[in-house]
Amino acid sequence: MKNLFFELKYYLLFLIIFVVLFIGIIFSPKISISSDNQEFIQKEVVREKVLFSDDRLSLEVDTNDVVQIFEIKKNDTLLNLLKESNIKDVYIRTLIKTSGSEKLAQIKVGDILEVKKTISGEPDEIFLTTNELDGILATYKNGLFKIQNFSRPLEKLERFASVTINNSLYESAVSEGLSDSLIMDLVYLFGWDIDFIFDIRPGDKFDVLYEDFYWKGKQVKNPDIKAARFLRGNKVYTAIRYFYKDGTKEYFSLRGKNVKKAFLRTPVEFSYISSKYNLNRKHPVLNKIRAHTGVDYAAPKGTPIISTSSGSVSYIGNKGGYGKLIEIKHSEDYSTRYAHLFKYKKGLKLGDKVSQGEVIGYVGKSGLATGYHLHYEFRVNGMHTDPLTVKLPDAEPIGDSEKEGFQNLAVRMINRIDNLYLQIYAAN
């Protein structure tokens, strides 16, 4: 009995030792593995967050820049604005020493200065512009600034509209989503051949292919017409945009004829004729018969005056009863005069080249004048002619050296209009 108890006691002791060892073998490694895994997971989570943040920085750099925009006001200076934007003096001194910095310093009231910095305060870009598109750009990299003329690369979107006129051209065009500026451009292009007040009838139609311009999703520029076609009754008029090698833009018909005339009919908008061409008119100031060798356009003081054709300034200054006068020589045969001005366009001087439609001065009543108006003269071979009845010469057609390139472009544009027209009406 005693032997049996002894054996049983050793048997239980052996069993207890076995169980303890078994538990140690099974559970101790799991505790260690669990701890290691927990540490490993924590490290991975931290590492993943860092990598995710770095990826965002590399893909969305602009979101971590600070951009400040200043509209230039009276007495503003570049130095003061940079200090106001908290650009450090060391960067400002580096900018001032950079070639071209004088261009940035020439800020004018109404200009826009954009200052872009990194989060750390280091300058990235400084951009001075008058229209948010073109200007002077200073970029900072590797401790140095680089200053240059810069134009923002715009995104162009091609658009097309086909409009049938119901009540009025304007209302019909607006109902199709066309902007006021695009409508006015269309009227300008075809206004040389179509009287949009008297000639338009319900059922007339037009197709227009044009471009919209965007910067970072914002429309920043008026649309530009690539090609247009106007159907008035049984007549079809076309206008195709063409760029010459020097960058100048003109519009031509399919046959290469310039859609505009060499001269605009009137040199001032928002006016009415107060006195016509009359060689036997009684002068309102001198009170005697004195030939009126031009047309008077009554308009408010300061109304812009435009050159009716391209040319060069052959006279600018005071001239007797004319008061402030500008004379523009357009060719050997043609010249025009603009008299009684309030003031000239800033910077305009003798010999300057001017373009058709360019502002050259402002309506006034200088010289022998009783009220605010523009006196406009049109001369052919030095002789006065009636500006309202003279047959205006055509503008230059497409040049011989450009004909082939233009004809290829014209075919592509008309085919493009036809295809888009068919797509619209097939969808309807």
C-alpha positions, 0 to 999 in steps of 0.5 A, a space after each residue: 500500500 505504501 509502495 503504491 502511494 509512493 509510485 502514485 506520488 511520483 507519477 503525479 509529480 511527473 505529470 505536473 512537470 510534464 504539464 508545466 513544460 507543455 504549457 511553457 512550450 506552447 504558450 511562451 513562444 506565442 506571447 513573444 510572437 504576438 509582441 513582435 508582431 505588434 511592434 512590427 505592425 506599429 512600425 508599418 503603420 507609421 511608415 505607411 503614413 510617411 510614404 503616403 504623405 510624401 506621395 501627396 507632396 510629390 503629386 500635389 506640390 501646389 496644394 502646399 504652396 502659399 499664394 498671395 495676390 496683390 492688386 497694385 494701388 497708388 504708392 505701392 512699390 515692389 519692395 513694400 509688397 514683398 515685405 508685406 508678403 513676408 518674403 525674407 530680406 535675403 531673398 529680396 536682396 537676391 531678387 534685386 541683384 538679378 538681371 531683369 529685376 527692373 522690369 518687376 519694379 515697374 508696377 502700375 496701378 491696376 497691375 496684379 502681383 502674385 507671390 507664391 511661396 513654399 510652406 517654409 517661406 521660401 519664394 517659389 514664383 513672383 509674377 507681375 501681370 496686367 491681365 492675369 495671363 501675360 507678364 514678368 515672371 521671377 522663379 527661384 531655384 537653387 538660391 537664384 532667381 531667373 526673370 523672364 517674360 512669361 505667358 501662361 499656357 492656356 487650355 484651348 477647348 474647341 466648341 461649335 454652335 449652329 443657330 437658326 435666327 427666329 426673332 433677332 440674331 442676338 436673342 437666338 445666339 444667346 439662347 444657344 449659349 453664345 457669349 456677348 463677345 462672340 456674338 459681337 465678333 461674328 457681327 464684326 466679321 460679317 458686318 462688312 457684307 451684311 446689314 444686321 439691322 435691315 438684312 436679317 430675316 427669320 430663318 437665316 442661320 449661321 454656324 460658328 467654330 470657335 475656341 474657349 480659353 481656360 487657366 486652371 479651369 477658369 475661363 480667362 479670355 474671350 472666345 476666338 472664332 476659327 471659322 464661321 458660315 452665315 446663310 442669309 437667304 440664298 447667299 452664303 458668307 464664310 470667314 476662315 481664320 488664318 495666322 501669318 508667319 509673323 503671328 498676325 491674324 486675318 479672316 478670309 472667304 473661301 476664295 481668299 478675299 479679306 472679309 473686311 474692308 481697308 477702312 472702318 466706316 465710323 471712327 467712334 462708337 456710341 455716337 450720332 452724326 451731328 453734321 454731315 459733309 457739306 461744302 456750303 455749310 455755315 460755320 457755327 462759331 465763325 458764323 459764315 459760309 465755310 466748307 465742312 470737309 468731314 463728318 462730325 460725330 457727337 459723343 460724350 467727352 472722353 469717348 475713345 476714337 479709333 483709327 479706321 485703318 492701319 497706317 502711321 501717324 503723319 501729324 499729331 498736335 494742335 492745328 488752328 481751328 482743328 484743335 488737337 489733331 491726329 492725321 494718319 497716312 494709310 497709303 500713298 492714296 489715303 489719309 484720315 484726320 481726327 480733330 477737336 480731341 480732348 487728349 491723345 492716346 498716352 505715348 502716341 507720337 509722330 511716326 508711330 504705327 497704328 492698327 485698324 480699330 486701335 484707340 488713338 485719342 478721345 473725344 473733346 472740343 478743342 479748337 473751334 468747336 461748340 460741343 463735344 464731338 469728333 470731326 473726321 475727314 477722309 482724303 483720297 490723293 490729298 482731296 477731301 471726300 465724303 466719308 459716308 459715301 466714298 467707296 471703301 477699298 477692299 483689304 488685302 486678299 491672301 498673299 500668293 505665297 500663303 494661298 496654298 496653306 490657306 486653301 488647305 486650312 479652309 477645306 479642313 475648317 469647312 469639312 469640320 463645320 459640316 461634320 459637326 453640323 451633321 452630328 448635331 442634327 443626327 443626334 436630334 
